[in-house]
Amino acid sequence: MKIRSAEIVVSAVNRDQYPNEGIPEIAFVGRSNVGKSSSINSLLNRRQFARVSQTPGKTRTINFYLINKEFYFVDLPGYGYAKVSKTEKASWGKIMERYLSRRKELCNIFLLVDIRHEPTNDDKAMYDWIKYYGYDCTIVATKADKISRGKYQKHLSIIRKKLGLSDEKIIPVSSLKKTGFDDLWNEIINIYTE
Ligand code: GDP
């Protein structure tokens, strides 16, 4: 995919700040530190577009990135950072619910999990939430450079089992080695041209 333009349109907290032109959206979500910003930057071939987090768990806005003036990447706040207070967790929940509860523009949610580890209970809860709201979901297994290719299948089946996936795809990526992003782009093109 040729990226002709990528611009941050809004960092939103409330619904009235969301874009309202009816442009299709693909959302990215995952545990803090899973490699979400790095993956968005790799997809866009930019270095510092999505901010790689210095303080995990501190991003509490929904960022809308307009790509080629055709579709949005929606960068949802990460979850599962241990040092977050109850109040902050509640505010995360509200921000997420506001977006997920009725977003007709939203075509697919990319749930990012670390390829090395069994998904956490938070990951499982996030996946169940996505399904509860009725959205399509694609799993992105990050940091694939950390394991050998021969071990991919074993790790992917652990992820599939813990999340209780049905026919969802799992796409391994590495921002360090820049692998897997062509597959992810093919998925994105399939989704928003459907
Ligand atoms: P976010 O909090 O989910 O946005 O995660 P970041 O993109 O900020 O990445 C968290 C940490 O993981 C940073 O130290 C990154 O350098 C590292 N990281 C991200 N992607 C990869 C990857 O593909 N491979 C490796 N080895 N490290 C990664």
Residues whose N, C-alpha, C, O or C-beta is under 5 A from the ligand:
A	BS01	GDP	R31 S32 N33 V34 G35 K36 S37 S38 R51 V52 S53 K143 A144 D145 V173 S174 S175 L176
